Amino acid sequence: MLQSEIILVLKWWIVLLLPGLIFLPLTSKIFNSFIDKGYIFSKVIGISIVSYTVYVLGSIHLLKFGTFNIILILILWLFINFMLIYKKKTVGISNFRLFIFEELVFLSSLFLWSFVRSYNPDIHDLEKFMDFGFINSILRSEYFPPKDMWLTPFSINYYYFGHLITAVLTKISNIPSFITFNLMLATIFAFCFSLSFSIGINLISKLKTFSLKKTLLLGLIVGYIVSFAGNLQTIYSLFTTYQGKEFAPPFWELVFSPQTFPNSYWYPSATRFIYHTIHEFPSYSFVVADLHGHVLSIPIVLILIALAFALFLEEKRRILILITVSFFLSIAYMTNAWDGLIYLGLFTNILFILEFIKNKNDKLFNKFVYSLIRSLKYILLILALFFIFSFIFNRSFSPFASGIGLICSPQFLIDIGKLGPLVFEKGQCEHSPIWQLLILYGFFIYMLFSLTLFIRNKKMLLSDGFVLIISYFSLLLIIIPEVFYLKDIYSSYFRANTMFKLTYQAFIMLSISSIYIFIRIMSSFKKGSQSKTSKIGLVIFTIVSFGLILTVSIYPYFAIPSGYGGLKEYRGLDGIKYLDKNRKSDYLAINWINQNIQGQPVILEAQGDSYTDYARISANTGLPTVLGWTVHEWLWRGSYDVPSARFDDIKNLYETTDPKTALSIIKKYNVSFIYIGGLEREKYKIAEDKFLQFGKIIFTNGETKIYKIR
């Protein structure tokens, strides 16, 4: 990396470090039973609380969104932490070596992915325009909710809190958003690795088998599997390719060809293996680099997993932990709505099981009822606080889903059509072949089955119980898309989003669990401590496990070189520099707009389909336009009629020769600027003369012009 970019990464790291240090005392109280006192989680807690404070004060118009006000909020929280917590010693000197080690793990991960991103930093393709547009719109906002850059004058109808966190960090750091977009991707990767590492070492430490050094080494393996690993679909790299076929055939029907490894293996296939579905995982997300809700939510869900384990370890701090859980469930919901609901389900199960274990009633029915009643008060507390924390967000957010669909509905239910939230549709009947599910999740299932057999005649540790709960809950998340789907605008891929969001979380939890299980079983492999049969079983387990771990671990060998041009051309962290080469005039215009136009006046640009270069001006500047990507607005607004009603107005405004017609459309959408660039000239027959009658040219470069309406 260039020296200037190393300095940028270090500056960004300091911005991340400060909230963590401020909130370390509170974090150490919450994670008092963790060997590292939850050190690395203090960053997530600090950044989340500060951003939430900014969001609430900005939503009630009490404080404008700006750098100075964010710093004031940081100082306020520093004072609160000092007054409430520093009076009591919460962190001992012995913890600091571990703190430094975890900080080095985080910083190394941050540099690693910043380095990888520098080989393909472009904020371009897939849904990067959408994510970048959200961030830029938030950065231009004084108050919240922020404006939808693709549908003036509406506000964003999306779970955008992760983008808001990115904007908060961008404001504090004073680094341009076209760089912080990539730095945030590196940050999420660093959090994914280091938070998984922390959960791993705290689980492994409960085995009381390994020294601290070995525990830390094993924790790094947990971090690697969660952050880098894929699924068993990488086995196809040993067989002749099946690309071009509509359905993925079983690998045993292909020609085994290890001598030509990797046989044109295409890394996205691991996430589109089951027909008409999506089943991503973090490693793939980091490579494709959309700064989407499910990626921004990774640190949030990892802290929720850590909080779930903390509930197992320390009952006397349950209320403090549950308040923290409620806050982060709401943050997860506002960042990626599915995650808030998924982990609400996990905590509901955990609280019931903890009460069930504690209950000494001999009669099973009574034990079940009493445990349900006792856990209900905690569940209601979580729900009440969850609704309070997310209340402001919900005032301006409308969910996209229109019901819960039943897969392969019988005819009599199809005739009914809808029953409450349940939807029964004809033709929506697809199930995943068992062999494909085993390819995707066979590694996890094998590990879970092994632990279940292993602990039959052994004393179950708290860490065992926790791992079993999150693992079986994850299996439920994998099964649900085979029965139900959340109905959205997509018909052919009707269960894709449901599978995507549920199995993504299953992958994270099962990755943590599987390495713990491997270590748990291997730690019992002591000479002379087992029967001959047990030793044979352990040998078989070891061989199979190593093979499976190796198979999932090689995924980045395919993905990173493919996604980043073999790491051959270093290009830095500037995410819009590609425009200087591909669309020079747009690049100059975007930079001019960002330097010269304040606030969020409406700018007209050409409208086009999703996943294209259309809406590039609004996305790269945060200025709202009349209409951006059609399908996205269709999804967010729940009706195609909303975006489609604007097609003719945009076309007419560019093409009409009648100044009165143009002015009426300008007034309808309160347009302040007209952008005319290459895409506009390609799509429309522009009648440009009329704009000079009620506007003036404020920017020009070749055929690219910006008119300001008087």
Order of alpha helices (4+ residues) and beta strands (2+ residues): alpha-alpha-alpha-alpha-alpha-alpha-alpha-alpha-alpha-alpha-alpha-alpha-alpha-alpha-alpha-alpha-beta-alpha-beta-beta-alpha-alpha-beta-alpha-alpha-alpha-alpha-alpha-beta-alpha-alpha-alpha-alpha-alpha-beta-alpha-alpha-beta-beta
